[in-house]
């Protein structure tokens, strides 16, 4: 993607042309009708009010002309558009994504930084490193969800007595039965639950089932061998004699685990042990200009330290996938990404939909018109590093560097897959103001614009609006963001953690028939 010119723009400039070939500009602030605006040597008079983050035409366009932003197509004009006119859903239409894939031609091997940076993490018996120290109470089926919550809730009001433990988390969900006894749906659920059971942010785990569910505990845990024996246990409500008995047994098990978890201490480790899930939600017209590029630049810094970043939300890279295949380490990696996009096209069509209609009402209110425009901005979160691997949903991530995980675009489902894959932190860009929490992994919210950051400062962790304001460069902000990631990985509380959020966001991707 072409680098935005805004990083050198003084705060007095009211609109941004992101690439020299663009025929639209983006308003940095609300602009009134009749105002003359000069952008990159082109002066236009605005035909109507332009909300902040929205586009207006710099050049005349005929019907069917390609509209360019970031130097890339975001669709076509559905009618003639004069310079100064608002460009949005009323005159900008989607076209089929037909990008040229120069596979691997932009791949450059990452040069490691000479100076290794560190964070303070919890080193687990299998060598993985956690950023938090939780006890998890995981339900195998919805029927045991309330029991899991009763067990966890018994401890969190007094968790402060365990100074080295972050809390007890109930991982509950709405499925686990009423589904096929084999096939993709059950396999995906079990892979997700295994990923949480093995997650390095959990010092100990109790898995609780009802007893007669499709998702039986025995096959679910048969491959698990990552916790000390006294830090892992299972219960079934029917075998224990009922809910009250199971709650009592579960509390006793957690109490023993808490005492042992409290004895654990953080250790200094290199950033190669940090795995970050990349998310965006409540996007606006600035997402691809400020927060996503800042996060991408921070990802490049992390990758040079040997760390790992997981890009996801497959429907939201649609139309921009060529920017990733260009950077693929191999043809096999690029091919796997394209096959997942083809699967999504078929999946959407099977349910009477398509991938072209992805932007939400909030996205559109913020200035994003088409999925091409949204995807081009979303891919900026991935920085410029090579794409090293492509993973299925919730599959364990083993490769270092930038990787891709196939997930839906719905943030809680996507982040759940990333955490199951091993993400020990989430970095979440937002323009409208998402407040997503994500236990057991801290979730940093990165604001795309300063007004929203100030309005929701108790929920936002980092302000990327300085890029739009013209007071900071992307590289300067990225260095500050990486330091915040290091501090958070070392124990600094995120805003969602301070607000007590993140207990209800576990949401596995549910595929297959409900029976």
Helices and strands as residue ranges (DSSP letters): G 5-8, E 15-16, E 24-27, E 36-39, E 42-45, E 55-57, E 66-69, E 72-77, E 86-87, E 92-93, E 118-123, E 129-130, E 134-139, G 142-144, H 145-156, G 159-161, E 167-171, H 184-197, E 202-209, H 217-221, G 229-231, E 232-236, H 237-240, H 243-261, E 267-270, G 271-273, E 275-280, H 291-304, E 308-311, G 314-316, H 322-325, H 331-350, G 355-357, H 361-365, H 371-379, G 380-382, E 387-391, E 401-405, H 411-421, E 425-430, E 442-447, H 450-455, E 462-463, H 465-469, H 474-489, H 495-498
